[in-house]
Amino acid sequence: MTTDNWILVLGSVGGFCTTFAYVPQVIKIWKQGGRDLSYGMLGLYLIGVVLWLAYGVLMHAQAVVLTNFATAILIGIATGLKAWTARRDEIKTGLSEVAAERG
């Protein structure tokens, strides 16, 4: 295996690990909500990932492009789930309060 192939494998495996390390966080947000995550952190993380994506495109680095594209999608999903679960919890609280008032 050539040095270039080893570099590609190294970058691909490293990118895969850092990208999919975020999957358990997305699952946790789905199950428990995203109250502990700030929109500021998610936004800053997304900006960093988009900058790495742009860098990968400019450098023609396929591993960087693919992994950062996947990470950007995961951050988008996490942000959407955070907003959705916050709204869901707000509705549940409101319904509980109405039921308590009537009960």
Rosetta constraint file for C-alpha pairs under 8 A:
AtomPair CA 1 CA 5 HARMONIC 6.21 0.50
AtomPair CA 1 CA 6 HARMONIC 6.85 0.50
AtomPair CA 2 CA 6 HARMONIC 6.39 0.50
AtomPair CA 3 CA 7 HARMONIC 6.17 0.50
AtomPair CA 4 CA 8 HARMONIC 6.24 0.50
AtomPair CA 5 CA 9 HARMONIC 6.17 0.50
AtomPair CA 6 CA 10 HARMONIC 5.98 0.50
AtomPair CA 7 CA 11 HARMONIC 6.10 0.50
AtomPair CA 8 CA 12 HARMONIC 5.98 0.50
AtomPair CA 8 CA 63 HARMONIC 7.01 0.50
AtomPair CA 9 CA 13 HARMONIC 5.99 0.50
AtomPair CA 10 CA 14 HARMONIC 6.02 0.50
AtomPair CA 11 CA 15 HARMONIC 5.90 0.50
AtomPair CA 11 CA 63 HARMONIC 5.97 0.50
AtomPair CA 11 CA 64 HARMONIC 7.36 0.50
AtomPair CA 12 CA 16 HARMONIC 5.98 0.50
AtomPair CA 12 CA 63 HARMONIC 5.04 0.50
AtomPair CA 12 CA 64 HARMONIC 7.68 0.50
AtomPair CA 12 CA 67 HARMONIC 7.70 0.50
AtomPair CA 13 CA 17 HARMONIC 6.17 0.50
AtomPair CA 14 CA 18 HARMONIC 6.29 0.50
AtomPair CA 15 CA 19 HARMONIC 5.89 0.50
AtomPair CA 15 CA 63 HARMONIC 6.86 0.50
AtomPair CA 15 CA 64 HARMONIC 6.96 0.50
AtomPair CA 15 CA 67 HARMONIC 5.36 0.50
AtomPair CA 15 CA 68 HARMONIC 7.79 0.50
AtomPair CA 16 CA 20 HARMONIC 5.94 0.50
AtomPair CA 16 CA 67 HARMONIC 6.27 0.50
AtomPair CA 17 CA 21 HARMONIC 5.84 0.50
AtomPair CA 18 CA 22 HARMONIC 7.19 0.50
AtomPair CA 19 CA 23 HARMONIC 7.73 0.50
AtomPair CA 19 CA 67 HARMONIC 6.13 0.50
AtomPair CA 19 CA 68 HARMONIC 7.33 0.50
AtomPair CA 19 CA 70 HARMONIC 6.87 0.50
AtomPair CA 19 CA 71 HARMONIC 5.28 0.50
AtomPair CA 20 CA 24 HARMONIC 8.00 0.50
AtomPair CA 20 CA 71 HARMONIC 7.81 0.50
AtomPair CA 21 CA 25 HARMONIC 7.92 0.50
AtomPair CA 22 CA 26 HARMONIC 6.58 0.50
AtomPair CA 22 CA 71 HARMONIC 7.84 0.50
AtomPair CA 22 CA 74 HARMONIC 7.29 0.50
AtomPair CA 23 CA 27 HARMONIC 6.32 0.50
AtomPair CA 23 CA 74 HARMONIC 7.31 0.50
AtomPair CA 24 CA 28 HARMONIC 6.10 0.50
AtomPair CA 25 CA 29 HARMONIC 6.20 0.50
AtomPair CA 25 CA 78 HARMONIC 7.84 0.50
AtomPair CA 26 CA 30 HARMONIC 6.24 0.50
AtomPair CA 26 CA 74 HARMONIC 7.34 0.50
AtomPair CA 26 CA 77 HARMONIC 7.31 0.50
AtomPair CA 26 CA 78 HARMONIC 5.37 0.50
AtomPair CA 26 CA 81 HARMONIC 7.89 0.50
AtomPair CA 27 CA 31 HARMONIC 6.29 0.50
AtomPair CA 28 CA 32 HARMONIC 5.67 0.50
AtomPair CA 28 CA 33 HARMONIC 7.04 0.50
AtomPair CA 28 CA 34 HARMONIC 7.90 0.50
AtomPair CA 29 CA 33 HARMONIC 4.36 0.50
AtomPair CA 29 CA 34 HARMONIC 4.86 0.50
AtomPair CA 29 CA 78 HARMONIC 6.93 0.50
AtomPair CA 29 CA 81 HARMONIC 6.52 0.50
AtomPair CA 29 CA 82 HARMONIC 6.50 0.50
AtomPair CA 29 CA 85 HARMONIC 7.82 0.50
AtomPair CA 30 CA 34 HARMONIC 7.90 0.50
AtomPair CA 30 CA 81 HARMONIC 6.30 0.50
AtomPair CA 30 CA 85 HARMONIC 7.39 0.50
AtomPair CA 33 CA 81 HARMONIC 7.44 0.50
AtomPair CA 33 CA 82 HARMONIC 6.08 0.50
AtomPair CA 33 CA 85 HARMONIC 5.21 0.50
AtomPair CA 33 CA 86 HARMONIC 6.79 0.50
AtomPair CA 34 CA 81 HARMONIC 7.30 0.50
AtomPair CA 34 CA 82 HARMONIC 4.55 0.50
AtomPair CA 34 CA 83 HARMONIC 7.84 0.50
AtomPair CA 34 CA 85 HARMONIC 6.96 0.50
AtomPair CA 34 CA 86 HARMONIC 7.29 0.50
AtomPair CA 35 CA 82 HARMONIC 7.11 0.50
AtomPair CA 35 CA 86 HARMONIC 7.27 0.50
AtomPair CA 37 CA 41 HARMONIC 7.17 0.50
AtomPair CA 37 CA 42 HARMONIC 7.48 0.50
AtomPair CA 37 CA 82 HARMONIC 7.86 0.50
AtomPair CA 38 CA 42 HARMONIC 6.44 0.50
AtomPair CA 39 CA 43 HARMONIC 5.90 0.50
AtomPair CA 39 CA 79 HARMONIC 7.31 0.50
AtomPair CA 40 CA 44 HARMONIC 6.06 0.50
AtomPair CA 41 CA 45 HARMONIC 5.94 0.50
AtomPair CA 42 CA 46 HARMONIC 6.06 0.50
AtomPair CA 42 CA 75 HARMONIC 6.78 0.50
AtomPair CA 42 CA 79 HARMONIC 6.86 0.50
AtomPair CA 43 CA 47 HARMONIC 6.21 0.50
AtomPair CA 44 CA 48 HARMONIC 6.26 0.50
AtomPair CA 45 CA 49 HARMONIC 6.21 0.50
AtomPair CA 45 CA 75 HARMONIC 7.88 0.50
AtomPair CA 46 CA 50 HARMONIC 6.08 0.50
AtomPair CA 46 CA 72 HARMONIC 6.12 0.50
AtomPair CA 46 CA 75 HARMONIC 6.48 0.50
AtomPair CA 47 CA 51 HARMONIC 6.16 0.50
AtomPair CA 48 CA 52 HARMONIC 6.25 0.50
AtomPair CA 49 CA 53 HARMONIC 6.06 0.50
AtomPair CA 49 CA 68 HARMONIC 5.68 0.50
AtomPair CA 49 CA 69 HARMONIC 7.84 0.50
AtomPair CA 49 CA 71 HARMONIC 7.06 0.50
AtomPair CA 49 CA 72 HARMONIC 6.28 0.50
AtomPair CA 50 CA 54 HARMONIC 6.15 0.50
AtomPair CA 50 CA 68 HARMONIC 7.07 0.50
AtomPair CA 50 CA 69 HARMONIC 7.74 0.50
AtomPair CA 50 CA 72 HARMONIC 6.96 0.50
AtomPair CA 51 CA 55 HARMONIC 6.15 0.50
AtomPair CA 52 CA 56 HARMONIC 6.09 0.50
AtomPair CA 52 CA 64 HARMONIC 7.11 0.50
AtomPair CA 52 CA 65 HARMONIC 7.66 0.50
AtomPair CA 52 CA 68 HARMONIC 6.64 0.50
AtomPair CA 53 CA 57 HARMONIC 6.25 0.50
AtomPair CA 53 CA 64 HARMONIC 6.48 0.50
AtomPair CA 53 CA 65 HARMONIC 5.06 0.50
AtomPair CA 53 CA 68 HARMONIC 5.36 0.50
AtomPair CA 53 CA 69 HARMONIC 6.47 0.50
AtomPair CA 54 CA 58 HARMONIC 6.18 0.50
AtomPair CA 54 CA 65 HARMONIC 7.64 0.50
AtomPair CA 55 CA 59 HARMONIC 6.02 0.50
AtomPair CA 56 CA 60 HARMONIC 5.69 0.50
AtomPair CA 56 CA 61 HARMONIC 4.76 0.50
AtomPair CA 56 CA 62 HARMONIC 6.77 0.50
AtomPair CA 56 CA 63 HARMONIC 7.80 0.50
AtomPair CA 56 CA 64 HARMONIC 5.04 0.50
AtomPair CA 56 CA 65 HARMONIC 4.94 0.50
AtomPair CA 57 CA 61 HARMONIC 6.40 0.50
AtomPair CA 57 CA 62 HARMONIC 7.62 0.50
AtomPair CA 57 CA 65 HARMONIC 6.10 0.50
AtomPair CA 61 CA 65 HARMONIC 6.27 0.50
AtomPair CA 62 CA 66 HARMONIC 6.05 0.50
AtomPair CA 63 CA 67 HARMONIC 6.06 0.50
AtomPair CA 64 CA 68 HARMONIC 5.97 0.50
AtomPair CA 65 CA 69 HARMONIC 5.95 0.50
AtomPair CA 66 CA 70 HARMONIC 6.23 0.50
AtomPair CA 67 CA 71 HARMONIC 6.10 0.50
AtomPair CA 68 CA 72 HARMONIC 6.00 0.50
AtomPair CA 69 CA 73 HARMONIC 6.44 0.50
AtomPair CA 70 CA 74 HARMONIC 6.35 0.50
AtomPair CA 71 CA 75 HARMONIC 6.15 0.50
AtomPair CA 72 CA 76 HARMONIC 6.17 0.50
AtomPair CA 73 CA 77 HARMONIC 6.19 0.50
AtomPair CA 74 CA 78 HARMONIC 6.06 0.50
AtomPair CA 75 CA 79 HARMONIC 6.06 0.50
AtomPair CA 76 CA 80 HARMONIC 6.11 0.50
AtomPair CA 77 CA 81 HARMONIC 6.01 0.50
AtomPair CA 78 CA 82 HARMONIC 6.04 0.50
AtomPair CA 79 CA 83 HARMONIC 6.35 0.50
AtomPair CA 80 CA 84 HARMONIC 6.05 0.50
AtomPair CA 81 CA 85 HARMONIC 5.82 0.50
AtomPair CA 82 CA 86 HARMONIC 6.08 0.50
AtomPair CA 83 CA 87 HARMONIC 6.26 0.50
AtomPair CA 84 CA 88 HARMONIC 6.09 0.50
AtomPair CA 85 CA 89 HARMONIC 5.98 0.50
AtomPair CA 86 CA 90 HARMONIC 6.13 0.50
AtomPair CA 87 CA 91 HARMONIC 6.26 0.50
AtomPair CA 88 CA 92 HARMONIC 6.26 0.50
AtomPair CA 89 CA 93 HARMONIC 6.12 0.50
AtomPair CA 90 CA 94 HARMONIC 6.24 0.50
AtomPair CA 91 CA 95 HARMONIC 6.16 0.50
AtomPair CA 92 CA 96 HARMONIC 6.13 0.50
AtomPair CA 93 CA 97 HARMONIC 6.21 0.50
AtomPair CA 94 CA 98 HARMONIC 6.29 0.50
AtomPair CA 95 CA 99 HARMONIC 6.13 0.50
AtomPair CA 96 CA 100 HARMONIC 6.10 0.50
AtomPair CA 97 CA 101 HARMONIC 6.23 0.50
AtomPair CA 98 CA 102 HARMONIC 6.35 0.50
AtomPair CA 99 CA 103 HARMONIC 5.89 0.50
